[in-house]
Amino acid sequence: MHRGNKDDPGGTGDAEVSHSVSQAPEEILAYWSPERMAEAVPRDIRLPAQEETEES
């Protein structure tokens, strides 16, 4: 589970974030056509700072 950085304005602090998926895997695969994949924009992923990783 990803934990946000509490100093990050867009972060979630120490709250855990999750969601449920109500679609069948087949529906998801059908949605992601080659055209949609070509137009998709990668999500911005922020990794924890090096100090945080060494403590875990």
Protein Blocks (a to p, Z undefined) as FASTA:
>chain_A
ZZddfklmkbghjaccddddfbdfklmmmmmgfklmmmpccdddddddfklmmmZZ
